[in-house]
Every structure is written in C-alpha cells, then in structure tokens.
Amino acid sequence: MTSLTSLGIFHTAISLVALGAGLCALVRDREVLPANTLGKVYIWATVLTCLTGFGIFQHGGFGKPHALGALTLLVLAVAALPGGMRFGARWRYFTASCYTLTVFFHFIPGITETFTRMPLGAPLFSSPGDPNLQKVVGIVFIVFALIIWLQVRRLRKAVGASSELRSAY
C-alpha cells in the first residue's frame, strides 16, 4: 500500500467531508441546495478536494484524476451561474442535476482508490483500469442517473403545483 503524504491525508479527509455532506443533502433535501449550510459545506469541501487533488501525483504527472477535478470545478461553476431569469424552471432542473453529478464524481476516485488498496494485501481490483472496477463505477453511474431523473421529476411536479396555485388567484 502506498503511504499517503500530508497533502494526501488532508485531501482524503476533506473529500470525505464533501461526500458525506453531499449524500446527506441528497437524503435530507433530495438535492444539493447551495443556499443552505449543508449545500455550502458540500460545495466548498468539493472545491478544496479538487484543488488539493491537483497537487497529488502518485501515478506520475497530470492524469485522469486531475482531469476529473477540473471537470468537477467546471460543472460547479456552471451550476452557480445565474441563469434562472432566462431559462426559468429548466435552469433549476439543470443546476440540481449538475450538483448531483458532482456527487457522483466523488465516487469515481473514492471507489478506485479504496478498492485498489483494500483489503490490505488482497485489493478487490488490480488497477484503475480493471474491467470489474469499471463495471462497479458504471453501476454507481446508473444509480446517480436514476437519482437525477427522480429529482427532475419531483421538481417538475413542484413547478406544476406552484403554477396551478398562481393561476387560481
């Protein structure tokens, strides 16, 4: 097992905070809401996770994990753009989907790093390229795609109910 540097330990700890906050937000609020405390903790811990990840080069130079960090920051930035006035309810569906997608992004290195190292002496997967690991990540992606679909469905119902209330008055 490769020992972690101080930066690696901090990166892992903050990523666990981000992942925990993201999962709690999905359970409690059914989405990551950037306006509440849990959403803010998730977003800022995710930003710190990405930034600290850029300094970790255990597998050589800039690679796929760094590209995932850059993609995560890009998705967070796009989700934070003020687009609601022009796009209406569709923007709300889009931002909820973006934040949930970034929670999925945490699972990719989390599953990879955990199960290519654990259990000690006999990791479940031989490398990040192991086809069985890729299947597991694919299954997790399907779960998150379902979560996003349920979010959009719930938000559509909420928008429909609020517009019916407005038209009643």
Secondary structure, 3 states (H helix, E strand, C coil): CCCCCHHHHHHHHHHHHHHHHHHHHHHHCCCCCCCCHHHHHHHHHHHHHHHHHCCCCCCCCCCHHHHHHHHHHHHHHHHHCCCHHHHCHHHHHHHHHHHHHHHHHHHHHHHHHHHCCCCCCCCCCCCCCCHHHHHHHHHHHHHHHHHHHHHHHHHHHHHHHHHHHHHHC
